[in-house]
Amino acid sequence: MTDIQESLREVMECEGALAASLVDYLSRITLGAVQTPQGPDLEKVAYGDTDVLRAKLSTLELLGYSPERLEDIVVTLDTEYHLIRPLSQRASQGVFLYLVADRARADLESARATMREVALRLDV
């Protein structure tokens, strides 16, 4: 198991990474954050993307799907990717890992794989 800052530094090693954070979506609080000067305001990210994740989880519930089926949410902007990965381990429920990456430089599948691996080892 790894701690929050170590985990976020590992996520930031993804090609094109601009910012990474760990967010408690029940309280909208950022538990940890690392970013480059080009990264977005991660406090605003925590607040806004909490709604994105809550909306998707609500939709899954309406469909009768288990929330554990949600692996990640990818938002594609003109110059960035925003990835949201909820942590599904019982001790980490209510928390998501977040990455903003430069779309021109990022390898989306590699970033998703890194986030999946980090999420499994993260000790919250």
DSSP file with accessible surface (Angstrom, degrees, kcal/mol):
  #  RESIDUE AA STRUCTURE BP1 BP2  ACC     N-H-->O    O-->H-N    N-H-->O    O-->H-N    TCO  KAPPA ALPHA  PHI   PSI    X-CA   Y-CA   Z-CA
    1    1 A M              0   0  171      0, 0.0     2,-0.3     0, 0.0   121,-0.2   0.000 360.0 360.0 360.0 145.9    0.0    0.0    0.0
    2    2 A T  B     -a  122   0A  18    119,-2.4   121,-3.2   116,-0.2     2,-0.1  -0.851 360.0-112.1-122.6 157.8    1.1    3.5   -0.7
    3    3 A D     >  -     0   0   84     -2,-0.3     4,-2.3   119,-0.2     5,-0.2  -0.289  35.2-100.3 -84.1 173.4    0.3    6.9    0.7
    4    4 A I  H  > S+     0   0   38    119,-0.3     4,-2.7     1,-0.2     5,-0.2   0.935 117.4  44.8 -61.9 -52.8   -1.7    9.7   -1.0
    5    5 A Q  H  > S+     0   0   74      1,-0.2     4,-2.4     2,-0.2    -1,-0.2   0.912 114.5  49.4 -64.4 -40.0    1.2   11.9   -2.0
    6    6 A E  H  > S+     0   0   93      1,-0.2     4,-1.9     2,-0.2    -1,-0.2   0.923 112.2  49.3 -62.7 -42.0    3.3    9.0   -3.3
    7    7 A S  H  X S+     0   0    0     -4,-2.3     4,-2.1     1,-0.2    -2,-0.2   0.913 110.8  49.1 -64.2 -42.7    0.4    7.8   -5.3
    8    8 A L  H  X S+     0   0    1     -4,-2.7     4,-2.4     1,-0.2    -1,-0.2   0.893 108.2  53.8 -67.4 -36.8   -0.3   11.2   -6.8
    9    9 A R  H  X S+     0   0  128     -4,-2.4     4,-0.6    -5,-0.2    -1,-0.2   0.905 108.1  51.3 -62.6 -38.0    3.4   11.6   -7.7
   10   10 A E  H >< S+     0   0   45     -4,-1.9     3,-1.0     1,-0.2     4,-0.2   0.921 109.3  49.4 -64.8 -41.9    3.1    8.2   -9.5
   11   11 A V  H >< S+     0   0    0     -4,-2.1     3,-2.0     1,-0.3    -2,-0.2   0.907 105.0  59.1 -62.9 -38.1    0.0    9.4  -11.4
   12   12 A M  H 3< S+     0   0   36     -4,-2.4    -1,-0.3     1,-0.3     5,-0.2   0.664  89.5  72.7 -68.1 -13.0    1.9   12.6  -12.4
   13   13 A E  T << S+     0   0  155     -3,-1.0    -1,-0.3    -4,-0.6    -2,-0.2   0.625  72.2 111.3 -75.8 -10.0    4.5   10.4  -14.1
   14   14 A C  S X  S-     0   0   11     -3,-2.0     3,-2.1    -4,-0.2    92,-0.1  -0.391  87.8 -94.0 -62.0 139.0    2.0    9.7  -16.9
   15   15 A E  T 3  S+     0   0  121      1,-0.3    92,-0.4    92,-0.1    -1,-0.1  -0.305 109.9  10.9 -56.1 128.2    3.0   11.4  -20.1
   16   16 A G  T 3  S+     0   0    1      1,-0.2    86,-3.1    90,-0.1    -1,-0.3   0.486  85.6 162.3  83.3   3.5    1.4   14.8  -20.4
   17   17 A A  E <   +B  101   0B   9     -3,-2.1    84,-0.3    84,-0.2    -1,-0.2  -0.310  13.7 171.2 -61.2 133.5    0.1   14.9  -16.8
   18   18 A L  E     -     0   0B  12     82,-3.4    18,-3.0     1,-0.4    21,-0.4   0.651  64.5  -4.4-110.9 -31.2   -0.9   18.4  -15.7
   19   19 A A  E     -BC 100  35B   0     81,-1.6    81,-2.7    16,-0.2    -1,-0.4  -0.969  53.4-171.1-163.1 149.5   -2.6   17.7  -12.3
   20   20 A A  E     +BC  99  34B   0     14,-2.8    14,-2.5    -2,-0.3     2,-0.3  -0.993  13.7 167.8-144.2 144.3   -3.6   14.8  -10.1
   21   21 A S  E     -BC  98  33B   0     77,-2.0    77,-2.7    -2,-0.3     2,-0.4  -0.975  30.5-133.8-150.7 164.1   -5.7   14.8   -7.0
   22   22 A L  E     -BC  97  32B   0     10,-2.2     9,-3.1    -2,-0.3    10,-1.2  -0.995  31.4-169.7-120.5 127.1   -7.6   12.5   -4.6
   23   23 A V  E     -BC  96  30B   0     73,-2.8    73,-2.8    -2,-0.4     2,-0.8  -0.960  26.2-140.9-126.8 136.2  -11.0   13.7   -3.7
   24   24 A D  E  >> -BC  95  29B  41      5,-2.9     4,-1.7    -2,-0.4     5,-1.0  -0.854  19.3-166.9 -88.4 108.8  -13.6   12.7   -1.1
   25   25 A Y  T  45S+     0   0   38     69,-2.1    70,-0.1    -2,-0.8    -1,-0.1   0.598  80.8  63.5 -81.4  -5.1  -16.8   13.0   -3.1
   26   26 A L  T  45S+     0   0  117     68,-0.9    -1,-0.2     1,-0.1    69,-0.1   0.889 122.8  18.8 -78.1 -37.1  -19.0   12.8    0.0
   27   27 A S  T  45S-     0   0   55     67,-0.3    -2,-0.2    -3,-0.2    -1,-0.1   0.490  99.4-126.8-108.3  -8.4  -17.6   16.0    1.4
   28   28 A R  T  <5 +     0   0   54     -4,-1.7     2,-0.4     1,-0.2    -3,-0.2   0.690  60.2 146.2  66.7  21.9  -16.1   17.5   -1.8
   29   29 A I  E   < -C   24   0B  97     -5,-1.0    -5,-2.9    17,-0.1     2,-0.5  -0.742  51.6-128.4 -95.1 135.6  -12.7   17.8    0.1
   30   30 A T  E     -C   23   0B  22     -2,-0.4    -7,-0.3    -7,-0.2     3,-0.1  -0.713  19.4-171.2 -79.8 122.5   -9.4   17.4   -1.7
   31   31 A L  E     -     0   0B  67     -9,-3.1     2,-0.3    -2,-0.5    -8,-0.2   0.666  69.8 -10.0 -88.7 -20.0   -7.3   14.9    0.2
   32   32 A G  E     -C   22   0B   8    -10,-1.2   -10,-2.2   -28,-0.1    -1,-0.3  -0.917  63.5-170.9-173.1 151.7   -4.2   15.5   -1.7
   33   33 A A  E     +C   21   0B  40     -2,-0.3     2,-0.3   -12,-0.2   -12,-0.2  -0.991   8.8 180.0-155.4 144.8   -3.0   17.2   -4.9
   34   34 A V  E     +C   20   0B  37    -14,-2.5   -14,-2.8    -2,-0.3     2,-0.3  -0.987  21.9 157.7-140.6 137.8    0.0   17.6   -7.2
   35   35 A Q  E     -C   19   0B  86     -2,-0.3   -16,-0.2   -16,-0.2   -17,-0.1  -0.997  37.3-120.0-158.8 162.0    0.1   19.8  -10.3
   36   36 A T    >   -     0   0   37    -18,-3.0     3,-1.8    -2,-0.3   -18,-0.1  -0.506  48.9 -97.6 -89.4 169.4    2.2   21.7  -12.8
   37   37 A P  T 3  S+     0   0  124      0, 0.0   -19,-0.1     0, 0.0    -1,-0.1   0.784 125.6  57.5 -60.3 -23.7    1.7   25.4  -13.2
   38   38 A Q  T 3  S+     0   0  132    -20,-0.1   -19,-0.1     2,-0.0   -20,-0.1   0.551  85.8 108.6 -83.5  -6.9   -0.5   24.6  -16.2
   39   39 A G  S <  S-     0   0   14     -3,-1.8   -20,-0.1   -21,-0.4    -4,-0.1  -0.253  72.4-106.2 -70.8 159.0   -2.9   22.5  -14.1
   40   40 A P        -     0   0   35      0, 0.0     2,-0.8     0, 0.0    -1,-0.1  -0.210  45.9 -77.5 -77.8 172.4   -6.4   23.6  -13.2
   41   41 A D     >  -     0   0   80      1,-0.2     4,-1.9     2,-0.1     3,-0.3  -0.601  44.7-160.9 -69.4 106.7   -7.7   24.9   -9.8
   42   42 A L  H  > S+     0   0    6     -2,-0.8     4,-2.2     1,-0.2    -1,-0.2   0.723  85.3  61.1 -73.1 -20.0   -8.0   21.5   -8.1
   43   43 A E  H  > S+     0   0  120      2,-0.2     4,-1.8     1,-0.2    -1,-0.2   0.913 107.8  45.2 -68.9 -40.3  -10.3   22.8   -5.4
   44   44 A K  H  > S+     0   0  153     -3,-0.3     4,-3.0     2,-0.2     5,-0.3   0.885 111.1  54.4 -67.2 -37.7  -12.8   23.7   -8.1
   45   45 A V  H  X S+     0   0   15     -4,-1.9     4,-2.8     2,-0.2     5,-0.4   0.934 106.5  51.1 -59.3 -47.4  -12.2   20.3   -9.7
   46   46 A A  H  X S+     0   0    0     -4,-2.2     4,-0.8     1,-0.2    -1,-0.2   0.917 114.6  43.7 -58.2 -43.2  -13.1   18.6   -6.4
   47   47 A Y  H  X S+     0   0  141     -4,-1.8     4,-0.8     2,-0.1    -2,-0.2   0.959 120.8  37.7 -67.7 -50.9  -16.3   20.5   -6.1
   48   48 A G  H >X S+     0   0   31     -4,-3.0     4,-1.1     1,-0.2     3,-0.7   0.916 114.6  49.7 -73.5 -43.8  -17.4   20.2   -9.8
   49   49 A D  H 3X S+     0   0   25     -4,-2.8     4,-2.4    -5,-0.3     5,-0.2   0.705  97.1  70.7 -76.1 -13.8  -16.4   16.7  -10.6
   50   50 A T  H 3X S+     0   0    0     -4,-0.8     4,-2.8    -5,-0.4    -1,-0.3   0.927  99.8  49.5 -59.5 -40.8  -18.0   15.4   -7.5
   51   51 A D  H <X S+     0   0   73     -4,-0.8     4,-2.4    -3,-0.7    -2,-0.2   0.882 107.9  53.4 -65.9 -37.6  -21.3   16.2   -9.3
   52   52 A V  H  X S+     0   0   53     -4,-1.1     4,-2.0     2,-0.2    -1,-0.2   0.954 113.0  42.8 -61.2 -49.3  -20.1   14.3  -12.4
   53   53 A L  H  X S+     0   0    0     -4,-2.4     4,-2.6     1,-0.2     5,-0.2   0.927 113.5  51.1 -65.8 -43.3  -19.4   11.2  -10.4
   54   54 A R  H  X S+     0   0   89     -4,-2.8     4,-2.4     1,-0.2    -1,-0.2   0.909 109.4  51.6 -60.4 -41.3  -22.6   11.4   -8.3
   55   55 A A  H  X S+     0   0   57     -4,-2.4     4,-2.2    -5,-0.2    -1,-0.2   0.923 111.3  46.7 -62.7 -43.0  -24.7   11.8  -11.5
   56   56 A K  H  X S+     0   0   82     -4,-2.0     4,-2.5     2,-0.2    -2,-0.2   0.921 112.3  49.5 -67.3 -42.4  -23.1    8.7  -13.1
   57   57 A L  H  X S+     0   0   31     -4,-2.6     4,-2.1     1,-0.2    -1,-0.2   0.901 110.7  51.2 -63.0 -37.9  -23.5    6.6   -9.9
   58   58 A S  H  X S+     0   0   61     -4,-2.4     4,-2.3    -5,-0.2    -1,-0.2   0.913 109.6  49.9 -64.3 -42.0  -27.1    7.7   -9.7
   59   59 A T  H  X S+     0   0   60     -4,-2.2     4,-1.8     2,-0.2    -2,-0.2   0.914 108.9  51.9 -63.8 -42.7  -27.7    6.7  -13.3
   60   60 A L  H  X>S+     0   0   14     -4,-2.5     5,-2.8     1,-0.2     4,-0.5   0.912 109.0  51.1 -59.6 -40.9  -26.1    3.3  -12.7
   61   61 A E  H ><5S+     0   0  152     -4,-2.1     3,-1.3     1,-0.2    -2,-0.2   0.922 107.3  52.7 -62.4 -43.5  -28.4    2.8   -9.7
   62   62 A L  H 3<5S+     0   0  144     -4,-2.3    -1,-0.2     1,-0.3    -2,-0.2   0.856 110.2  49.0 -59.2 -34.6  -31.5    3.7  -11.9
   63   63 A L  H 3<5S-     0   0  102     -4,-1.8    -1,-0.3    -5,-0.2    -2,-0.2   0.528 117.2-114.4 -82.3  -7.3  -30.3    1.0  -14.4
   64   64 A G  T <<5 +     0   0   67     -3,-1.3     2,-0.3    -4,-0.5    -3,-0.2   0.677  68.0 143.8  81.1  17.6  -29.9   -1.5  -11.6
   65   65 A Y      < -     0   0  105     -5,-2.8    -1,-0.3    -6,-0.2    -2,-0.1  -0.665  55.7-110.7 -89.8 148.4  -26.1   -1.7  -12.1
   66   66 A S    >   -     0   0   51     -2,-0.3     3,-1.9     1,-0.1     4,-0.3  -0.524  20.6-130.7 -72.0 138.8  -23.7   -2.2   -9.3
   67   67 A P  G >  S+     0   0   70      0, 0.0     3,-1.5     0, 0.0    -1,-0.1   0.789 104.4  71.2 -63.6 -22.5  -21.6    0.9   -8.6
   68   68 A E  G 3  S+     0   0  103      1,-0.3    20,-0.1    20,-0.1    -2,-0.0   0.663  82.3  72.5 -67.7 -14.0  -18.5   -1.3   -8.7
   69   69 A R  G <  S+     0   0  155     -3,-1.9     2,-0.6     2,-0.0    -1,-0.3   0.747  74.6  95.5 -72.3 -20.3  -19.0   -1.7  -12.5
   70   70 A L    <   +     0   0   25     -3,-1.5     3,-0.1    -4,-0.3   -13,-0.0  -0.593  45.7 171.0 -75.8 114.1  -17.8    1.9  -13.0
   71   71 A E        -     0   0  101     -2,-0.6     2,-0.3     1,-0.4    -1,-0.2   0.905  60.0 -34.7 -86.4 -54.2  -14.1    1.8  -13.8
   72   72 A D        -     0   0   25     13,-0.2     2,-0.4     2,-0.0    -1,-0.4  -0.982  45.7-126.1-161.4 167.7  -13.5    5.4  -14.8
   73   73 A I  E     -D   84   0B  27     11,-2.4    11,-2.6    -2,-0.3     2,-0.5  -0.995  21.8-160.6-122.5 127.6  -15.0    8.5  -16.5
   74   74 A V  E     -D   83   0B  51     -2,-0.4     2,-0.5     9,-0.2     9,-0.2  -0.956   3.3-167.9-113.2 123.2  -13.1   10.1  -19.3
   75   75 A V  E     -D   82   0B  50      7,-3.0     7,-2.6    -2,-0.5     2,-0.6  -0.957  10.6-154.6-109.0 122.9  -14.0   13.7  -20.2
   76   76 A T  E     +D   81   0B  74     -2,-0.5     5,-0.2     5,-0.2     2,-0.2  -0.889  15.3 178.8-104.9 115.5  -12.4   14.8  -23.5
   77   77 A L        -     0   0   67      3,-3.1    26,-0.0    -2,-0.6     5,-0.0  -0.570  46.6 -95.4-102.4 174.6  -11.8   18.5  -24.0
   78   78 A D  S    S+     0   0  138      1,-0.2     3,-0.1    -2,-0.2    -1,-0.0   0.859 121.2  11.2 -61.9 -32.9  -10.2   20.2  -27.0
   79   79 A T  S    S+     0   0   83      1,-0.1    24,-2.4    24,-0.1    25,-0.5   0.417 125.9  47.7-125.0   0.1   -6.7   20.2  -25.4
   80   80 A E  E     - E   0 102B  41     22,-0.3    -3,-3.1    23,-0.2     2,-0.4  -0.966  57.6-141.1-141.3 157.5   -7.1   18.0  -22.3
   81   81 A Y  E     -DE  76 101B  39     20,-2.6    20,-2.5    -2,-0.3     2,-0.5  -0.947  16.1-161.7-109.9 139.8   -8.3   14.7  -20.9
   82   82 A H  E     -DE  75 100B  24     -7,-2.6    -7,-3.0    -2,-0.4     2,-0.5  -0.993   9.8-167.5-119.9 121.0   -9.9   14.6  -17.5
   83   83 A L  E     -DE  74  99B   1     16,-2.9    16,-2.2    -2,-0.5     2,-0.5  -0.938   7.5-169.3-114.6 131.7  -10.0   11.2  -15.9
   84   84 A I  E     -DE  73  98B   0    -11,-2.6   -11,-2.4    -2,-0.5    14,-0.2  -0.981   5.7-178.9-118.7 122.3  -12.1   10.3  -12.8
   85   85 A R  E     - E   0  97B  30     12,-3.1    12,-3.0    -2,-0.5   -13,-0.2  -0.915  15.8-148.9-125.9 105.8  -11.4    6.9  -11.2
   86   86 A P  E     - E   0  96B  19      0, 0.0     2,-0.5     0, 0.0    10,-0.3  -0.464  20.4-123.4 -68.7 142.2  -13.5    6.0   -8.1
   87   87 A L        -     0   0    6      8,-2.7     8,-0.4     5,-0.3     7,-0.3  -0.783  24.0-169.9 -86.6 128.4  -11.8    3.8   -5.6
   88   88 A S        +     0   0   70     -2,-0.5     5,-0.1     5,-0.1    -1,-0.1   0.539  45.6 114.0-101.3  -8.2  -13.9    0.7   -5.1
   89   89 A Q  S >> S-     0   0   51     30,-0.2     3,-1.8     1,-0.1     4,-0.6  -0.399  76.6-118.9 -63.6 141.4  -12.2   -0.9   -2.1
   90   90 A R  G >4 S+     0   0  215      1,-0.3     3,-1.1     2,-0.2    -1,-0.1   0.884 113.3  50.7 -49.8 -44.0  -14.5   -0.9    0.9
   91   91 A A  G 34 S+     0   0   92      1,-0.2    -1,-0.3     3,-0.0    -2,-0.1   0.721 114.6  44.8 -69.6 -19.1  -12.2    1.3    2.9
   92   92 A S  G X4 S+     0   0    5     -3,-1.8     3,-1.1     3,-0.0    -5,-0.3   0.321  77.6 133.4-108.4   6.0  -11.9    3.8    0.1
   93   93 A Q  T <<  +     0   0   97     -3,-1.1    -5,-0.1    -4,-0.6     3,-0.1  -0.302  66.8  37.9 -60.5 143.4  -15.5    4.2   -1.0
   94   94 A G  T 3  S+     0   0    4     -7,-0.3   -69,-2.1     1,-0.3   -68,-0.9   0.513  99.9 101.2  92.5   7.7  -16.5    7.8   -1.4
   95   95 A V  E <   -B   24   0B   9     -3,-1.1    -8,-2.7    -8,-0.4     2,-0.4  -0.948  49.0-169.2-127.2 142.6  -13.1    8.7   -2.9
   96   96 A F  E     -BE  23  86B   0    -73,-2.8   -73,-2.8    -2,-0.4     2,-0.4  -0.984  18.1-135.6-133.0 149.8  -11.9    9.3   -6.4
   97   97 A L  E     -BE  22  85B   0    -12,-3.0   -12,-3.1    -2,-0.4     2,-0.4  -0.805  26.7-162.3 -95.7 139.3   -8.6    9.7   -8.1
   98   98 A Y  E     -BE  21  84B   1    -77,-2.7   -77,-2.0    -2,-0.4     2,-0.4  -0.975  11.4-177.8-132.0 137.8   -8.4   12.5  -10.7
   99   99 A L  E     -BE  20  83B   0    -16,-2.2   -16,-2.9    -2,-0.4     2,-0.5  -1.000  10.7-165.3-135.7 135.5   -6.0   13.2  -13.5
  100  100 A V  E     +BE  19  82B   0    -81,-2.7   -82,-3.4    -2,-0.4   -81,-1.6  -0.986  21.6 179.5-113.8 128.3   -5.8   16.1  -16.0
  101  101 A A  E     -BE  17  81B   2    -20,-2.5   -20,-2.6    -2,-0.5     2,-0.4  -0.976  36.5-105.5-133.1 146.5   -3.5   15.4  -18.9
  102  102 A D  E >>  - E   0  80B  44    -86,-3.1     4,-2.3    -2,-0.4     3,-0.9  -0.551  29.5-145.3 -66.7 120.1   -2.5   17.4  -22.0
  103  103 A R  T 34 S+     0   0  103    -24,-2.4   -23,-0.2    -2,-0.4    -1,-0.2   0.833  94.7  55.8 -62.5 -33.4   -4.4   15.7  -24.9
  104  104 A A  T 34 S+     0   0   94    -25,-0.5    -1,-0.2     1,-0.2   -24,-0.1   0.785 120.6  28.9 -71.6 -24.4   -1.5   16.2  -27.4
  105  105 A R  T <4 S+     0   0  127     -3,-0.9    -2,-0.2   -89,-0.1    -1,-0.2   0.635  98.1  99.9-109.7 -19.4    1.0   14.4  -25.2
  106  106 A A     <  -     0   0   19     -4,-2.3     2,-0.7   -90,-0.2   -90,-0.1  -0.406  58.4-146.9 -78.2 146.6   -1.0   11.9  -23.2
  107  107 A D     >  -     0   0   94    -92,-0.4     4,-2.7     1,-0.2     5,-0.2  -0.931  17.8-161.9-104.7 101.0   -1.4    8.2  -23.9
  108  108 A L  H  > S+     0   0   41     -2,-0.7     4,-2.6     1,-0.2     5,-0.2   0.897  85.0  47.7 -57.1 -46.6   -5.0    7.7  -22.6
  109  109 A E  H  > S+     0   0  110      1,-0.2     4,-2.2     2,-0.2    -1,-0.2   0.902 112.8  49.2 -65.2 -38.2   -4.8    3.9  -22.2
  110  110 A S  H  > S+     0   0   57      2,-0.2     4,-2.6     1,-0.2    -1,-0.2   0.913 111.4  49.5 -65.5 -41.7   -1.5    4.1  -20.4
  111  111 A A  H  X S+     0   0    4     -4,-2.7     4,-2.6     2,-0.2    -2,-0.2   0.920 110.6  50.1 -63.5 -42.4   -2.9    6.8  -18.1
  112  112 A R  H  X S+     0   0   45     -4,-2.6     4,-2.3    -5,-0.2    -1,-0.2   0.913 111.2  49.3 -62.5 -41.0   -6.0    4.7  -17.4
  113  113 A A  H  X S+     0   0   24     -4,-2.2     4,-2.5     2,-0.2    -2,-0.2   0.922 110.8  49.7 -65.0 -42.7   -3.8    1.7  -16.6
  114  114 A T  H  X S+     0   0   27     -4,-2.6     4,-2.8     1,-0.2     5,-0.2   0.934 111.3  48.8 -61.6 -45.2   -1.6    3.7  -14.3
  115  115 A M  H  X S+     0   0    2     -4,-2.6     4,-2.6     1,-0.2    -1,-0.2   0.903 109.9  52.2 -63.5 -38.6   -4.6    5.0  -12.4
  116  116 A R  H  X S+     0   0   83     -4,-2.3     4,-1.5     2,-0.2    -1,-0.2   0.942 112.9  44.6 -61.3 -47.0   -6.0    1.5  -12.1
  117  117 A E  H  X S+     0   0  101     -4,-2.5     4,-1.2     1,-0.2    -2,-0.2   0.920 114.2  48.4 -65.0 -44.9   -2.8    0.2  -10.6
  118  118 A V  H >X S+     0   0    0     -4,-2.8     4,-1.6     1,-0.2     3,-0.6   0.923 107.9  55.5 -62.5 -42.5   -2.3    3.2   -8.3
  119  119 A A  H 3< S+     0   0    5     -4,-2.6    -1,-0.2     1,-0.2    -2,-0.2   0.864 104.5  54.0 -60.4 -35.3   -6.0    2.9   -7.1
  120  120 A L  H 3< S+     0   0  122     -4,-1.5    -1,-0.2     1,-0.2    -2,-0.2   0.830 116.3  37.3 -68.9 -30.4   -5.4   -0.7   -6.1
  121  121 A R  H << S+     0   0   85     -4,-1.2  -119,-2.4    -3,-0.6    -1,-0.2   0.585  87.7 118.8 -96.7 -13.0   -2.4    0.1   -3.9
  122  122 A L  B  <  -a    2   0A   5     -4,-1.6     2,-0.7  -121,-0.2  -119,-0.2  -0.328  50.9-153.1 -65.8 132.1   -3.6    3.4   -2.5
  123  123 A D              0   0   92   -121,-3.2  -119,-0.3    -2,-0.1  -116,-0.1  -0.895 360.0 360.0-107.1 102.8   -3.9    3.5    1.3
  124  124 A V              0   0   68     -2,-0.7  -121,-0.0  -121,-0.1   -29,-0.0  -0.816 360.0 360.0 -99.8 360.0   -6.6    6.1    2.2
